[in-house]
Amino acid sequence: MKRLLAAAMVIPVGLAVAVVAKASASPADYSCDSGGSCGGSGSGTGPTCLPSNPYLSVPDRLYSASGTSDSDVWAAGLMPSSSLIMHWNGSCWSVSYDEPVGFFYGVSAVSTSDAWAVGGTSWWNPSQTLAEHWDGTSWTVVPTPIEGGSALFNAVAATSAANAWAVGEIGPGPGVPAAASPLIEHWDGSAWSAQPFAVPITGGTFTDVAATSPDNAWAVGYTGTVSEGTGQTTVIEHWDGSSWTRVSSPDPAGSANFLNGVAIIAPDDIWAVGFTISGSGVAQSLTMNWDGSTWSVVPSPNATSDGTVLHGVAGAASNDVWAVGQNPSCTCETVAMHWNGSTWTVVSTPDPPTTYLNTLLGVTAISGDDVWAVGSANYASTLIEHWDGSSWRD
């Protein structure tokens, strides 16, 4: 629910206008001691390590996570006056990139020398799609087509150096609630290009994308105006190597339905998560599964009586899938649910002291005992939580 969530949250001051000058600290400023030593790099040899728990060390929020191994995990988001990309090297987190280019909503890693981060250039209007590439040494902005005068990416999925998908919407930045039209772009190894597909007549947005090969990708989201909570319906598109095709997806009874995350476990085992607005106005968790021929709703619990909003999903196996999000009430807490092959179960997650909310916005599963979830506390501090096979820790 990146767009709906963003419309209601505190707007980063530095992103309220087109970013033209750097106002945030450099990676080296986020040190845990004067020597920059926390079991990793530092002292001029690379990004300075953060404390074992980066909570309160880096301001604002993280929206997405992706990793290739237990020593190569990326998280992307924003800080008050800049973008934000963080990296886990197996022993510590560090700030890898914080230039004032805009904000990042999605990140996807193929290898230690091939990763993408995507988002938008402005929180307001106009915004342009933003894509940055990691080559093993540095992050570099890669040009993307200018679509509709204003647009942004919500997510990215890369499978090789010559195959990546980015999805989002044509419309203003997150700080301007407005109608939008979904957007898909593709990286072929040399350039990004806009892709044709059947656009819903009511518009909408793609919130996430997952891919396994050049001929298999899935994009999910919802139709309708991004700023309203009534009338939206789920939307799912599939890429078969030659074209994008809309695949029928269920819509539970309620005033609106949203899909925020998608994960491919196997060709006949794909999960999409989000939430549905019930008749009483409560946000209920929503999980769907693709069995190779049909998408169907799978019953899922709510973490509290106030309901549950799910933002992201990732899995290590068909009986080991995680969905993360938040309790959407005024006492927002982080939420994690686990699928064991037959049932979704709420699993306890830590919540730092907060006066407003804690939320998990993205998740990546390296293995069954190595899962990372990222988000924010109060939209004032990045929040990173880790599953070690027995419990979640921040």
VENTATA-V725398 format. One record per residue. N is the residue number from 1. D_FIRST is the distance of its C-alpha to the first C-alpha in whole Angstrom. Layout:
# VENTATA-V725398
N;D_FIRST
N;D_FIRST
This chain:
# VENTATA-V725398
1;0
2;4
3;6
4;5
5;6
6;8
7;10
8;11
9;12
10;16
11;16
12;18
13;21
14;22
15;20
16;20
17;23
18;24
19;24
20;28
21;29
22;28
23;28
24;27
25;29
26;30
27;29
28;32
29;32
30;29
31;32
32;33
33;37
34;39
35;40
36;36
37;37
38;35
39;36
40;34
41;35
42;36
43;39
44;39
45;38
46;34
47;31
48;32
49;31
50;29
51;30
52;29
53;26
54;24
55;23
56;24
57;25
58;23
59;21
60;17
61;14
62;14
63;10
64;12
65;16
66;18
67;22
68;25
69;27
70;28
71;29
72;26
73;23
74;20
75;17
76;16
77;14
78;16
79;19
80;20
81;23
82;22
83;19
84;19
85;20
86;22
87;24
88;25
89;29
90;30
91;31
92;29
93;26
94;27
95;25
96;26
97;24
98;24
99;25
100;24
101;23
102;19
103;16
104;15
105;11
106;13
107;16
108;18
109;22
110;25
111;28
112;29
113;30
114;27
115;23
116;21
117;18
118;16
119;14
120;16
121;19
122;18
123;16
124;18
125;20
126;21
127;19
128;20
129;18
130;19
131;20
132;22
133;25
134;26
135;30
136;31
137;32
138;30
139;27
140;27
141;26
142;26
143;26
144;24
145;24
146;24
147;22
148;22
149;23
150;20
151;17
152;14
153;13
154;10
155;12
156;15
157;18
158;21
159;24
160;27
161;29
162;29
163;26
164;22
165;19
166;16
167;14
168;12
169;13
170;16
171;16
172;16
173;14
174;11
175;14
176;15
177;13
178;15
179;15
180;14
181;16
182;14
183;16
184;18
185;20
186;23
187;25
188;28
189;30
190;31
191;28
192;25
193;25
194;23
195;23
196;24
197;22
198;22
199;20
200;19
201;21
202;18
203;16
204;12
205;10
206;10
207;7
208;10
209;14
210;16
211;20
212;23
213;26
214;27
215;27
216;24
217;20
218;17
219;14
220;11
221;9
222;10
223;13
224;13
225;13
226;9
227;11
228;12
229;11
230;14
231;15
232;12
233;13
234;12
235;13
236;15
237;18
238;20
239;23
240;26
241;28
242;29
243;26
244;23
245;23
246;20
247;20
248;20
249;18
250;18
251;16
252;17
253;19
254;17
255;16
256;12
257;11
258;7
259;7
260;5
261;9
262;12
263;16
264;19
265;22
266;24
267;25
268;25
269;23
270;19
271;16
272;12
273;10
274;7
275;9
276;11
277;13
278;16
279;19
280;20
281;16
282;15
283;12
284;13
285;12
286;12
287;14
288;16
289;19
290;21
291;24
292;26
293;26
294;24
295;20
296;20
297;18
298;19
299;20
300;18
301;18
302;17
303;17
304;19
305;20
306;17
307;15
308;12
309;8
310;8
311;6
312;9
313;12
314;16
315;19
316;23
317;25
318;24
319;25
320;23
321;19
322;17
323;13
324;12
325;9
326;11
327;13
328;11
329;15
330;17
331;18
332;15
333;16
334;15
335;14
336;16
337;17
338;20
339;21
340;25
341;25
342;26
343;24
344;20
345;21
346;20
347;21
348;22
349;20
350;22
351;20
352;22
353;24
354;21
355;22
356;18
357;15
358;15
359;12
360;11
361;9
362;11
363;14
364;17
365;20
366;23
367;25
368;26
369;27
370;25
371;21
372;19
373;16
374;14
375;13
376;14
377;17
378;17
379;15
380;19
381;19
382;18
383;17
384;19
385;20
386;22
387;23
388;27
389;27
390;28
391;26
392;23
393;24
394;23
